[in-house]
Every structure is written in C-alpha cells, then in structure tokens.
Amino acid sequence: MKKMPDYKNRVNEDLFSGDKTFRFLMSAIFDTTKQETINRSLLRFEKNIPYWNALADSAAKPNHHPYIEKYDAVGNSIERVILPLETRLLRHRVVEAGIFQNDSMAEQFCKVYLLSQIGEASLVTPLANTNSLNRLLVDKASLELRNKFLDKMHSSEYPLPVSHCFIEQMAATDVGAIQAVAQEDPDGDYLIHAEKWDCTSPNETYLVSARIAGADEGEAGVSLFLVPHQVPDADKNGKDYKVNNVNIKRLKQRVGAKSLPNAEIDFNGSKAYLIGYGSEGFSNLRDYITNSIRLHSIASALGYHRRAFVEARNYSLQRMVKGQQIINYPMVAESLVKLLSSLAGKQIVFCQLLNHVDEHGWMPENKNEMGWRNFIINMLKFRSTYKLTENVKDAMIVFGNNGTSKDFSILSRLLQDSLVQESWMGTHHTICYQIMKDIHEFDFMARLNQEIENLIQDWPNDVLVDSKKFFIHHFEIGSKLFTPKNLYDPYWAQSHAIRFVNHFSMLMELGNLVRAGVKSQNANLLILASYLSHDNLSDRFSGYFSPCLEHLTDFCQDLIRELPIDVEI
C-alpha cells in the first residue's frame, strides 16, 4: 500500500481455508475420513466467520458491556446479567450453525479453534461451560435429571446457558477449602448456601461446588450440583417462575474479556440437584469439568495465536517502507517465522490429543491411558498459554504504532484476552504442579521417555543433522536431571516443574514436526522444525548459525506465506 487508506484486511474470510499449516497437520494425524469430514464442516463454518466477527467486534465496544438488571418493569426480582444484543445473537447463530453437531471430538474442538479466532470470550467461555456440564450430565446424572435439563444444553432458544460457580474468596485452586454448604430438603434434593467469588457467564443454569452438610473435610467432601436460575413459583401453583434465591452482587472488572460477565453471586437456599454421588464431586470436577475446560482453553489459545500470526502477516505484506514490503526485512520475517513455528509444534500435539480422545473416549478404562491423557492436556494447556500474551504482543509490534489501536486490528483485544487465557482454569504454576503430582498417581514417565526415543529413532540421520544433535543432547541432559529421586523429592519437583514441562514439551513438539515432515516429505514442516531447534535447543551462540536466518529473504518468504517449498533439507 502506498497510502494507509489502501490497507485491506480480509483475513477473517479464509481463517480455515487459508490455514494451510494446520490443515496439513490434520492430514498427517487424522485418517482420511475424519480429515475430510472436518474439512467440510469447518469450511461451512468459515462462511459465517466474517458476520460473527463483526458481531464480536461490536460486542467488545465499551458501550456494549454486560450489566446487572435486578428487577423487571413492574418490580419483580429477575437477577439477570443483561448481555448486548450482538452477544446474544452471536451465541444463537453459533448454536444454530451446529457447534454441538459433530462426528468426532476432533471436529468439535477444531470448530472451537476456528471460532476463537474472532476473539470473543463471551462465546468460547460459556461454550466450554456448557459442553463440560453436558458431558457430566450424560455420564453421571440420574435419568430424571438428564430428562429435565439435557435438551436445554443444546438449545438455541437459551444458547450456551451454563455458568460455573466454583471459586470462593479462600478457595480457588484449593478445592478442599470450599465452604459452600448443601442441605437436603424434604423433596430429596438440596438447598445451597454459598458465597461464590467468581462465576463465569451467569445465565440460566449454574454448576456449583458445595459440601453436603456433614460431609468430610477437604476435597473428599466436595460435591457438584446443578442449580437452575429460576424455579416454579409455589405461590402461583407452579404456573409461573421465580428467581431461585440467587443474588448477583456485582460484575468483575477484568483487564480483558470485557464482553464476558464474571460475577460475585450468593446462593441463599437455592434449589439444587446433586449430580452423581456426593463422594464423586472432586473426581467429577477434575475429570469432566477441569479437563474439558482446559481442552477448550488449548483450542482457544491456539486460535488466538493463529489470528495474531495472520494479522501480522497480512499487514507486513502491504506495509511499504523505503520502497519495499516490510515482510522483506529480516527482523520482521523472523518474527513471523517464530510465530508460525511455535504454533505448528503445538498444533501437531493438539491433533494427536484429539485423536487420543476419539480413540479411547473421554474416560478411558485403562488407568495408564487416563494418566497419559491428563498429562498431555495439562502439558498443552501450559504450553499453549505460557507465552500467548508475548506472541500476540510480537504480532502487534509488526504493526508499529498501529498495533496498539483498537480500531485498527483485533490484536489489542486479543492481547488483553490472552492474559485471561493464561489463568483460565489453572495458572502456569498450578498446571505444572499438577503434572508433578500426577507422576505419583500415574506412571507416565516410562511412556514419555519411550515416546521421545521413538521420535529419535524415526528421525533420519541425514535430515536436519544439527537439529537432531541438539535434540539428542537436550534429551540426554534431561535424563540425568529428571531422575526418579529428583521427581519424587517434593521440593525439587516443585522448584523445577516449569522447566520439566518445557523440556519435554519442546521435544514432543519438535520431534513430531520432524516425523510428520519426513513422512510426508514436506519441506515446510522441516524448516519450521529447524528454526525451533536452533531457537530453543541450541546454546545461545548456535542460534546465529540457524539455516533459516540465512534465507529469511528467499525461501522463508514462501514459508511465511505457507506456500510449498521445494528445497533439499
């Protein structure tokens, strides 16, 4: 562009069809039938993205934020969080378009990956809430409870109706500290008394953690309850509804996710339905809710990362400085290669994780498979969000001063929302600590080491020779550090938890990129792997000799554009 008015931004028109790296990685991991099904499904979804993106942009405006409405026009208590019209319409359209109609778990979470690229937290969060409760109801709720509430989970009349209410002032990740109490009522159900500190997306249905009166202390005494916002009004013979003793005190003022309401809510004897057995509350929270939300967070974080990359690439292809596109300047080109390579490594592990879920089901009967699933989910949750804010910031820097303008691109909104993603359902410290604890419960270390050894075996000696040396050296050092003695030492394990996760995650991401690149003879994947290895596994001086840095103005330009490269690796 010679002048700023010439700048065009239509990246939201082909967020899936133009995502050539991810589509190729899907073909490397998924079988042909699954891949073709997902392609058709997401191409249909893609047609709606520009309109949905416009709704999301409007919903994020300062004068369109949610607010609390205590009473209706004639003074009846309603205790509602009022969403802007754009948000309500967006949720309705996404449910109507088939977000819950999928042939596989992979299809659904690939949709979440695509949807998250419009940067709308008030869509992806209640979607995660609803999806996780739906899975819990199907597997654990009584037939009566399923018949009463399950159809509402997928209804476009009340789209994405679920709010999660777990956090209390002194009980966040420390589930065992929950003080909310559930007292049995004459009907055999319960009445909840709780002060919840942070409830996400208040709506028609609340999933609440509480302790049945007289239950054990700690995690073992926590149960999960479904609490409807409204219940039949006994004073009107059940022909009308009233608020279920819910008091929405105030909305949180967050640094990001402005269109997503988070509220402090008091439950003052609210009618509640126990889900499953009371003694299963903590395990159900971990297996059905926490893991599901973290998988949603992974898909969303990868979507944010991808949108940041394509926005920066689009701008760098049009912005002219001293007679040439800024994409031709080595520092800009390397910034884009770095964004794409780090994303690709996580995307391939994401596809493998989705395959595992489809193959073994949400709750594998084999304990070892369950332990492996938990490890991969937690590892990828950490890796996909750990430097997410930094990745979005790096994309913004490509825009120069325009990067901080909210009217110029989506990136300023993604930057703030990325901070929220980094702590959604577990901060980095919490996630890595959980992984170190799981080593004691699930013996996945032998499998993890075997996975890395298999990646080394599948790596030809004449492909990316230096990168393979870095890879093996890194693995050998880790083997000397992460011994059973150290891993079972609580202080040592906690002190080095983040280093442990970063170590094995990078090996998994890099090794799988190389394996896919070799198997398919795809030079693009191998070049991305080469950059990753020199940037992350070499010493601080070896990075100067990265082959990619010698070609930022020739074939790496095609790499950034995701065009096929024909070079000998």
C-alpha positions, 0 to 999 in steps of 0.5 A: 500500500502506498497510502494507509487508506489502501490497507485491506484486511480480509483475513477473517474470510479464509481463517480455515481455508487459508490455514494451510499449516494446520490443515496439513497437520490434520492430514498427517494425524487424522485418517482420511475420513475424519480429515475430510469430514472436518474439512467440510464442516469447518469450511461451512463454518468459515462462511459465517466467520466474517458476520460473527466477527463483526458481531464480536467486534461490536460486542467488545465496544465499551458501550456494549458491556454486560450489566446487572438488571435486578428487577423487571418493569413492574418490580419483580426480582429477575437477577439477570446479567443483561448481555448486548444484543450482538452477544446474544445473537452471536451465541444463537447463530453459533448454536444454530450453525451446529457447534454441538453437531459433530462426528468426532471430538476432533471436529468439535474442538477444531470448530472451537479453534476456528471460532476463537479466532474472532476473539470473543470470550463471551462465546468460547467461555460459556461454550466450554461451560456448557459442553463440560456440564453436558458431558457430566450430565450424560455420564453421571446424572440420574435419568430424571435429571438428564430428562429435565435439563439435557435438551436445554444444553443444546438449545438455541432458544437459551444458547450456551446457558451454563455458568460455573460457580466454583471459586470462593474468596479462600478457595480457588485452586484449593478445592478442599477449602470450599465452604459452600454448604448443601442441605437436603430438603424434604423433596430429596434434593438440596438447598445451597448456601454459598458465597461464590467469588467468581462465576463465569457467564451467569445465565440460566443454569449454574454448576456449583461446588458445595459440601453436603452438610456433614460431609468430610473435610477437604476435597473428599467432601466436595460435591457438584450440583446443578442449580437452575436460575429460576424455579416454579413459583409455589405461590402461583401453583407452579404456573409461573417462575421465580428467581431461585434465591440467587443474588448477583452482587456485582460484575468483575472488572477484568483487564480483558474479556470485557464482553464476558460477565464474571460475577460475585453471586450468593446462593441463599437456599437455592434449589439444587440437584446433586449430580452423581454421588456426593463422594464423586464431586472432586473426581467429577470436577477434575475429570469432566469439568477441569479437563474439558475446560482446559481442552477448550482453553488449548483450542482457544489459545491456539486460535488466538495465536493463529489470528495474531500470526495472520494479522501480522502477516497480512499487514507486513505484506502491504506495509511499504517502507523505503520502497519495499514490503516490510515482510522483506526485512529480516527482523520482521520475517523472523518474527513471523517465522517464530510465530508460525513455528511455535504454533505448528509444534503445538498444533501437531500435539493438539491433533494427536490429543484429539485423536487420543480422545476419539480413540479411547473416549473421554474416560478411558478404562485403562488407568495408564491411558487416563494418566497419559491423557491428563498429562498431555492436556495439562502439558498443552494447556501450559504450553499453549498459554505460557507465552500467548500474551508475548506472541500476540504482543510480537504480532502487534509490534509488526504493526508499529504504532498501529498495533496498539489501536483498537480500531485498527486490528483485533490484536489489542483485544486479543492481547488483553484476552490472552492474559485471561487465557493464561489463568483460565482454569489453572495458572502456569504454576498450578498446571505444572504442579499438577503434572508433578503430582500426577507422576505419583498417581500415574506412571507416565514417565516410562511412556514419555521417555519411550515416546521421545526415543521413538521420535529419535529413532524415526528421525533420519540421520541425514535430515536436519543433522544439527537439529537432531544433535541438539535434540539428542543432547537436550534429551540426554541432559534431561535424563540425568536431571529428571531422575526418579529421586529428583521427581519424587523429592517434593521440593525439587519437583516443585522448584523445577516443574516449569522447566520439566514441562518445557523440556519435554514439551519442546521435544514432543513438539519438535520431534513430531514436526520432524516425523510428520515432515519426513513422512510426508516429505514436506519441506515446510514442516522441516524448516519450521522444525529447524528454526525451533531447534536452533531457537530453543535447543541450541546454546545461545551462540548456535542460534546465529548459525540457524539455516533459516536466518540465512534465507529469511529473504528467499525461501522463508518468504514462501514459508511465511506465506505457507506456500510449498517449498521445494528445497533439499533439507 
